[in-house]
Amino acid sequence: MKDYQVRLASIIKDFGAPQGGDTAIDVERYRGRVPDAVIEFWQQNGIGTVLDGYFQFCDPGRYSGILKLVFGGDPDIHAEQTHALGFGAFGTIVAWNEVHQDVTIDLVKGQVSCPALVNGKRYDPNLAVTTQLMLLDDPTFDEYDAHAKKLFKPARSKLGKLGVGQIYGFRPILALGGNRALASLTIYEALPHMAILAQAHELQLMDNAPFPPQPMRVIER
């Protein structure tokens, strides 16, 4: 068994198999464009929610329009080479870029992380992507209220569990003056709400190595 296959098994052991996905991904469309580890994951497990909706694996084709909104004119991160693998409960997208590897898009904060673009370091693709997927329970996929309290579990208790293709979001969105409060959260269909978030403000390419992370430049659209 290859190293990345051990990691794939650990992802399922730690987070459970995706639930509720009713779409079979055309894996041949993405072969050679995403790491083999992703192809194997899709073939063995499909897509859907894990961790009670804290994260969900998605069909990249369904979310390609969001990536076009984010990276439509960027000179480095090209939308057609960037494939959404899944997203957190508040809409943070985990993606794979054919050139620059790991990409994370925090649509609420307006921040993009692409370590290889910032530091020039690239790794074995299968190990890079599985490292990314082994962190699906990371606190960065949560949102916080004005008192720095996590919102996912309270939102799930108040609003109910997310279905496939849904996310929690603020109403109104923070970029338009919304409040970081449980009372401001609602359940949205992911695609239209992501489109609103993607166009609500400039997105910054971040360098996450220093603390606090530093903006490098604006993502061009």
C-alpha positions as CSV (number, residue, x, y, z in Angstrom):
1,M,0.0,0.0,0.0
2,K,1.3,3.4,-1.0
3,D,1.8,6.2,1.6
4,Y,-1.1,8.2,0.3
5,Q,-3.4,5.2,0.4
6,V,-2.6,4.8,4.1
7,R,-3.6,8.5,4.5
8,L,-6.8,8.1,2.6
9,A,-7.8,5.2,4.9
10,S,-7.0,7.4,7.9
11,I,-9.2,10.2,6.6
12,I,-12.2,7.9,6.4
13,K,-11.3,6.4,9.8
14,D,-11.1,9.9,11.4
15,F,-13.9,11.7,9.7
16,G,-16.2,9.0,8.3
17,A,-17.2,8.3,4.8
18,P,-19.0,11.2,2.9
19,Q,-22.8,11.0,3.3
20,G,-25.6,12.2,1.1
21,G,-23.8,12.8,-2.2
22,D,-26.0,11.8,-5.1
23,T,-23.7,12.7,-7.9
24,A,-21.1,10.4,-9.4
25,I,-18.1,12.3,-10.5
26,D,-16.7,11.7,-14.0
27,V,-13.3,10.9,-12.7
28,E,-11.8,10.5,-16.1
29,R,-12.4,14.2,-16.7
30,Y,-10.0,15.0,-13.9
31,R,-7.4,12.3,-14.2
32,G,-4.1,13.9,-14.6
33,R,-5.5,17.2,-13.4
34,V,-5.9,16.3,-9.7
35,P,-3.6,13.9,-7.8
36,D,-4.3,10.1,-8.1
37,A,-5.2,10.2,-4.4
38,V,-8.2,12.3,-5.1
39,I,-9.3,10.0,-8.0
40,E,-9.0,7.0,-5.7
41,F,-10.9,8.8,-2.9
42,W,-13.8,9.6,-5.3
43,Q,-13.9,6.1,-6.6
44,Q,-13.9,4.5,-3.2
45,N,-16.0,7.0,-1.2
46,G,-17.9,9.4,-3.5
47,I,-18.8,12.9,-2.3
48,G,-21.0,14.3,0.5
49,T,-20.8,15.6,4.0
50,V,-18.5,14.5,6.9
51,L,-18.3,15.5,10.5
52,D,-22.0,16.3,10.7
53,G,-21.7,18.8,7.9
54,Y,-18.6,20.6,9.1
55,F,-17.1,19.8,5.7
56,Q,-18.3,18.3,2.5
57,F,-16.7,16.9,-0.6
58,C,-18.1,18.2,-3.8
59,D,-18.1,17.7,-7.6
60,P,-15.5,20.2,-8.9
61,G,-17.5,20.8,-12.1
62,R,-20.5,22.0,-10.1
63,Y,-18.4,24.7,-8.4
64,S,-16.2,25.7,-11.3
65,G,-18.2,28.9,-11.8
66,I,-17.3,30.1,-8.3
67,L,-13.6,29.6,-9.1
68,K,-14.1,31.6,-12.3
69,L,-15.6,34.5,-10.2
70,V,-12.6,34.3,-7.8
71,F,-9.7,33.8,-10.3
72,G,-11.1,35.0,-13.6
73,G,-8.3,37.4,-14.3
74,D,-5.5,36.3,-12.0
75,P,-2.1,36.0,-13.7
76,D,-0.9,33.1,-11.5
77,I,-3.9,31.1,-10.3
78,H,-6.0,30.2,-13.3
79,A,-9.6,29.2,-12.7
80,E,-9.5,26.5,-15.4
81,Q,-6.6,24.8,-13.6
82,T,-8.2,25.0,-10.2
83,H,-10.6,22.3,-9.0
84,A,-12.8,22.6,-5.9
85,L,-12.5,19.4,-3.8
86,G,-14.9,20.5,-1.0
87,F,-15.8,23.2,1.4
88,G,-16.4,24.0,5.0
89,A,-19.7,24.7,6.7
90,F,-19.4,28.4,6.2
91,G,-18.1,28.2,2.6
92,T,-14.3,28.0,2.8
93,I,-13.3,26.2,-0.3
94,V,-10.5,23.6,-0.5
95,A,-9.2,23.3,-4.0
96,W,-6.3,21.8,-6.1
97,N,-4.4,23.8,-8.7
98,E,-2.6,21.9,-11.4
99,V,0.4,24.2,-11.1
100,H,0.4,25.6,-7.6
101,Q,-1.1,22.6,-5.7
102,D,-3.1,23.5,-2.5
103,V,-5.4,26.4,-2.7
104,T,-7.8,27.5,0.1
105,I,-10.4,30.3,-0.5
106,D,-12.0,31.9,2.6
107,L,-15.0,33.7,1.0
108,V,-16.2,35.2,4.3
109,K,-12.8,36.8,5.1
110,G,-11.9,37.5,1.5
111,Q,-8.6,35.6,1.8
112,V,-6.8,33.1,-0.5
113,S,-4.0,30.8,0.6
114,C,-1.7,29.2,-1.9
115,P,1.5,28.2,-0.1
116,A,3.4,27.0,-3.2
117,L,2.8,30.3,-5.0
118,V,4.0,32.3,-2.0
119,N,7.0,30.3,-1.0
120,G,7.8,28.4,-4.2
121,K,7.9,25.0,-2.5
122,R,6.0,22.1,-4.1
123,Y,5.6,18.6,-2.8
124,D,4.6,15.1,-4.0
125,P,1.0,15.8,-5.2
126,N,-0.5,12.8,-3.5
127,L,1.1,13.6,-0.1
128,A,0.3,17.4,-0.5
129,V,-3.4,16.8,-1.1
130,T,-3.8,14.2,1.5
131,T,-2.1,16.4,4.1
132,Q,-4.6,19.1,3.2
133,L,-7.5,16.6,3.5
134,M,-6.3,15.3,6.9
135,L,-7.1,18.7,8.3
136,L,-10.8,18.9,7.6
137,D,-11.6,19.3,11.3
138,D,-9.4,22.3,11.5
139,P,-10.8,25.3,13.5
140,T,-10.3,27.6,10.4
141,F,-13.4,26.0,8.8
142,D,-15.5,27.4,11.6
143,E,-16.6,31.0,12.0
144,Y,-16.5,32.9,15.3
145,D,-18.9,35.4,16.9
146,A,-17.9,38.9,18.1
147,H,-16.7,37.3,21.4
148,A,-14.5,34.8,19.6
149,K,-16.8,31.9,20.3
150,K,-17.1,29.1,17.7
151,L,-20.4,29.2,15.8
152,F,-20.7,25.8,14.0
153,K,-22.1,23.7,16.8
154,P,-24.5,26.4,18.0
155,A,-25.6,27.0,14.4
156,R,-26.2,23.2,14.0
157,S,-28.3,23.1,17.2
158,K,-30.3,26.2,16.3
159,L,-30.7,25.8,12.5
160,G,-30.4,22.1,12.0
161,K,-27.8,20.0,10.2
162,L,-26.6,21.1,6.8
163,G,-27.6,19.1,3.7
164,V,-25.4,18.5,0.7
165,G,-24.9,21.7,-1.2
166,Q,-25.8,23.9,1.8
167,I,-23.7,26.2,4.1
168,Y,-24.3,28.5,7.0
169,G,-24.0,32.2,6.4
170,F,-24.6,35.6,7.9
171,R,-27.6,37.7,6.9
172,P,-26.7,40.3,5.8
173,I,-23.2,39.2,4.9
174,L,-20.4,40.7,6.9
175,A,-19.1,42.7,3.9
176,L,-22.4,44.5,3.9
177,G,-22.5,45.2,7.6
178,G,-23.8,42.0,9.0
179,N,-23.1,41.0,12.6
180,R,-20.9,38.1,13.8
181,A,-23.6,36.6,15.9
182,L,-25.5,33.3,16.0
183,A,-28.8,35.3,15.6
184,S,-27.5,36.5,12.2
185,L,-26.9,33.0,10.8
186,T,-29.1,31.2,8.4
187,I,-28.8,28.2,6.0
188,Y,-28.1,29.1,2.4
189,E,-27.8,27.1,-0.8
190,A,-24.0,27.0,-1.3
191,L,-23.7,28.0,-4.9
192,P,-25.6,31.3,-5.0
193,H,-24.4,32.4,-1.6
194,M,-20.7,31.6,-2.6
195,A,-21.2,33.7,-5.7
196,I,-22.4,36.7,-3.6
197,L,-19.5,36.3,-1.2
198,A,-17.0,36.0,-4.0
199,Q,-18.1,39.3,-5.5
200,A,-18.7,41.2,-2.3
201,H,-15.1,42.4,-1.7
202,E,-11.6,42.1,-3.0
203,L,-9.8,38.9,-2.2
204,Q,-6.3,39.0,-0.9
205,L,-3.5,36.4,-1.5
206,M,-2.2,35.7,2.0
207,D,1.2,34.7,3.3
208,N,0.4,32.5,6.3
209,A,4.0,31.9,7.4
210,P,4.2,35.0,9.7
211,F,1.9,35.7,12.5
212,P,-0.4,37.4,11.9
213,P,-0.7,36.3,8.3
214,Q,0.2,39.1,5.8
215,P,-1.6,40.1,2.6
216,M,0.6,39.8,-0.5
217,R,-1.5,41.2,-3.2
218,V,-5.1,41.4,-4.5
219,I,-6.5,38.4,-6.5
220,E,-7.2,39.7,-9.9
221,R,-10.6,39.1,-11.4
